[in-house]
Amino acid sequence: MPRLFLLFNHALTPEQEKDAWDSIGIHTVVAPPHRVRNLWGQVPPDLSGVYEYLKPVRQWLLSYAGAGDHVLIHGDFGAC
């Protein structure tokens, strides 16, 4: 069964989590580790590019997410 990886700075409400279970059939919600959450929530506005800055985020997703999983993303427009 698919998992839902969260990539934003707050938790899902119970209603949002239930909707994810019902609409996309997830069985687990996976929050990012603190270091990834902190990095994602503090994207410096003066960066010329975010590719290198976001490397730990990509590594986390590539290490844990797999085929059929979902990622819910919300945050800095350039990072999304």
PyRosetta script that sets phi, psi and omega in degrees:
from pyrosetta import init, pose_from_sequence

init()
pose = pose_from_sequence("MPRLFLLFNHALTPEQEKDAWDSIGIHTVVAPPHRVRNLWGQVPPDLSGVYEYLKPVRQWLLSYAGAGDHVLIHGDFGAC")
pose.set_psi(1, 146.2)
pose.set_omega(1, -177.2)
pose.set_phi(2, -73.0)
pose.set_psi(2, 155.7)
pose.set_omega(2, 175.3)
pose.set_phi(3, -110.5)
pose.set_psi(3, 160.0)
pose.set_omega(3, 175.8)
pose.set_phi(4, -115.0)
pose.set_psi(4, 113.6)
pose.set_omega(4, 176.7)
pose.set_phi(5, -90.9)
pose.set_psi(5, 131.0)
pose.set_omega(5, -179.7)
pose.set_phi(6, -98.3)
pose.set_psi(6, 133.5)
pose.set_omega(6, 176.0)
pose.set_phi(7, -133.2)
pose.set_psi(7, 72.5)
pose.set_omega(7, 173.4)
pose.set_phi(8, -159.8)
pose.set_psi(8, 179.1)
pose.set_omega(8, -167.2)
pose.set_phi(9, -97.6)
pose.set_psi(9, 11.1)
pose.set_omega(9, 178.5)
pose.set_phi(10, -138.7)
pose.set_psi(10, 171.2)
pose.set_omega(10, 179.6)
pose.set_phi(11, -91.2)
pose.set_psi(11, 155.9)
pose.set_omega(11, 173.6)
pose.set_phi(12, -69.0)
pose.set_psi(12, 145.1)
pose.set_omega(12, 171.4)
pose.set_phi(13, -73.7)
pose.set_psi(13, 160.4)
pose.set_omega(13, 176.6)
pose.set_phi(14, -56.1)
pose.set_psi(14, -36.5)
pose.set_omega(14, 179.6)
pose.set_phi(15, -66.4)
pose.set_psi(15, -42.0)
pose.set_omega(15, 178.9)
pose.set_phi(16, -64.6)
pose.set_psi(16, -41.3)
pose.set_omega(16, 179.6)
pose.set_phi(17, -65.3)
pose.set_psi(17, -42.5)
pose.set_omega(17, 178.4)
pose.set_phi(18, -62.2)
pose.set_psi(18, -40.7)
pose.set_omega(18, 178.6)
pose.set_phi(19, -61.9)
pose.set_psi(19, -40.4)
pose.set_omega(19, 178.0)
pose.set_phi(20, -64.0)
pose.set_psi(20, -42.0)
pose.set_omega(20, 177.8)
pose.set_phi(21, -60.8)
pose.set_psi(21, -45.7)
pose.set_omega(21, -175.1)
pose.set_phi(22, -75.2)
pose.set_psi(22, -41.8)
pose.set_omega(22, -171.6)
pose.set_phi(23, -85.5)
pose.set_psi(23, -34.7)
pose.set_omega(23, -179.4)
pose.set_phi(24, -117.6)
pose.set_psi(24, 1.5)
pose.set_omega(24, 172.6)
pose.set_phi(25, 69.0)
pose.set_psi(25, 32.9)
pose.set_omega(25, 178.6)
pose.set_phi(26, -71.5)
pose.set_psi(26, 160.0)
pose.set_omega(26, 174.9)
pose.set_phi(27, -120.2)
pose.set_psi(27, -9.9)
pose.set_omega(27, -179.2)
pose.set_phi(28, -149.6)
pose.set_psi(28, 140.3)
pose.set_omega(28, 171.5)
pose.set_phi(29, -104.9)
pose.set_psi(29, 127.2)
pose.set_omega(29, -176.4)
pose.set_phi(30, -115.0)
pose.set_psi(30, 113.8)
pose.set_omega(30, 176.5)
pose.set_phi(31, -86.3)
pose.set_psi(31, 150.3)
pose.set_omega(31, 178.7)
pose.set_phi(32, -69.8)
pose.set_psi(32, 152.8)
pose.set_omega(32, 174.1)
pose.set_phi(33, -63.8)
pose.set_psi(33, 160.5)
pose.set_omega(33, -175.6)
pose.set_phi(34, -53.8)
pose.set_psi(34, -42.0)
pose.set_omega(34, -177.4)
pose.set_phi(35, -64.2)
pose.set_psi(35, -38.0)
pose.set_omega(35, 178.5)
pose.set_phi(36, -71.4)
pose.set_psi(36, -43.4)
pose.set_omega(36, 179.6)
pose.set_phi(37, -61.1)
pose.set_psi(37, -43.8)
pose.set_omega(37, 179.5)
pose.set_phi(38, -64.6)
pose.set_psi(38, -43.5)
pose.set_omega(38, 178.7)
pose.set_phi(39, -61.7)
pose.set_psi(39, -46.8)
pose.set_omega(39, -178.5)
pose.set_phi(40, -62.6)
pose.set_psi(40, -36.2)
pose.set_omega(40, -176.9)
pose.set_phi(41, -82.5)
pose.set_psi(41, -5.2)
pose.set_omega(41, -175.9)
pose.set_phi(42, -131.8)
pose.set_psi(42, 45.2)
pose.set_omega(42, 178.7)
pose.set_phi(43, -66.4)
pose.set_psi(43, 117.6)
pose.set_omega(43, -178.9)
pose.set_phi(44, -63.5)
pose.set_psi(44, 134.5)
pose.set_omega(44, -177.4)
pose.set_phi(45, -71.9)
pose.set_psi(45, -15.2)
pose.set_omega(45, -175.4)
pose.set_phi(46, -98.9)
pose.set_psi(46, 10.4)
pose.set_omega(46, 178.0)
pose.set_phi(47, -69.0)
pose.set_psi(47, 140.6)
pose.set_omega(47, 175.7)
pose.set_phi(48, -78.1)
pose.set_psi(48, -20.4)
pose.set_omega(48, 177.2)
pose.set_phi(49, -162.1)
pose.set_psi(49, 154.6)
pose.set_omega(49, -175.9)
pose.set_phi(50, -107.4)
pose.set_psi(50, -1.9)
pose.set_omega(50, -173.7)
pose.set_phi(51, -56.3)
pose.set_psi(51, -54.4)
pose.set_omega(51, -178.6)
pose.set_phi(52, -69.1)
pose.set_psi(52, -39.2)
pose.set_omega(52, -179.7)
pose.set_phi(53, -59.0)
pose.set_psi(53, -37.9)
pose.set_omega(53, -176.2)
pose.set_phi(54, -90.2)
pose.set_psi(54, 8.4)
pose.set_omega(54, -179.7)
pose.set_phi(55, -53.8)
pose.set_psi(55, -43.8)
pose.set_omega(55, 178.0)
pose.set_phi(56, -61.8)
pose.set_psi(56, -30.6)
pose.set_omega(56, 178.0)
pose.set_phi(57, -67.8)
pose.set_psi(57, -47.2)
pose.set_omega(57, 178.4)
pose.set_phi(58, -61.3)
pose.set_psi(58, -42.3)
pose.set_omega(58, -179.3)
pose.set_phi(59, -62.7)
pose.set_psi(59, -40.8)
pose.set_omega(59, 178.5)
pose.set_phi(60, -60.7)
pose.set_psi(60, -49.4)
pose.set_omega(60, -178.9)
pose.set_phi(61, -65.0)
pose.set_psi(61, -42.9)
pose.set_omega(61, 179.8)
pose.set_phi(62, -65.0)
pose.set_psi(62, -30.1)
pose.set_omega(62, -178.7)
pose.set_phi(63, -78.3)
pose.set_psi(63, -30.3)
pose.set_omega(63, -171.6)
pose.set_phi(64, -117.0)
pose.set_psi(64, -32.6)
pose.set_omega(64, -178.8)
pose.set_phi(65, -81.9)
pose.set_psi(65, 149.5)
pose.set_omega(65, -179.3)
pose.set_phi(66, -137.5)
pose.set_psi(66, -177.5)
pose.set_omega(66, 179.2)
pose.set_phi(67, -56.2)
pose.set_psi(67, 133.1)
pose.set_omega(67, 178.6)
pose.set_phi(68, 91.1)
pose.set_psi(68, -14.1)
pose.set_omega(68, 177.4)
pose.set_phi(69, -76.7)
pose.set_psi(69, 163.9)
pose.set_omega(69, 179.5)
pose.set_phi(70, -121.9)
pose.set_psi(70, 153.2)
pose.set_omega(70, 175.7)
pose.set_phi(71, -127.9)
pose.set_psi(71, 125.4)
pose.set_omega(71, 176.4)
pose.set_phi(72, -102.0)
pose.set_psi(72, 116.5)
pose.set_omega(72, -172.6)
pose.set_phi(73, -117.7)
pose.set_psi(73, 135.3)
pose.set_omega(73, 172.2)
pose.set_phi(74, -152.9)
pose.set_psi(74, 133.1)
pose.set_omega(74, 178.6)
pose.set_phi(75, 163.7)
pose.set_psi(75, -152.7)
pose.set_omega(75, -179.8)
pose.set_phi(76, -51.2)
pose.set_psi(76, 129.5)
pose.set_omega(76, -175.1)
pose.set_phi(77, -55.8)
pose.set_psi(77, -46.7)
pose.set_omega(77, -178.7)
pose.set_phi(78, -65.8)
pose.set_psi(78, -32.2)
pose.set_omega(78, 179.4)
pose.set_phi(79, -75.5)
pose.set_psi(79, -36.2)
pose.set_omega(79, 179.3)
pose.set_phi(80, -65.7)
pose.dump_pdb("model.pdb")
